[in-house]
């Protein structure tokens, strides 16, 4: 069974940084270079939104709210994706998830909590 496992979240003060990791589990699953990977986040009471994506060619794309502060990257050989988050704001507080784009429902993991204090 394939599932993404996110890690690296935590509590940080505004202006701080965190680096999130996303590992694709499942012995037969390989993160193909053909896949577009997305990082999503869901704040309490809000819908889950896409904040960053990286396509098969390695080109990133970001939501306006995180542009210039977040950097998405991937390592296909290690079945892993990353999200470097700098200059964090209280508004970035959410549970962060990774998945393919478009997302596959059964691949959602538990996410990793990011809390930014003011």
Secondary structure, 3 states (H helix, E strand, C coil): CCEEEEECCEEEECCCCEEEEEEEECCCCCCCCCCCEEEEEECCCCCCEEEEEECCCCCEEECCCCCCCEEEEEEHHHCEEEEEECCCCHHHCEEEEEEECCCCHHHCCCCEEEEEEC
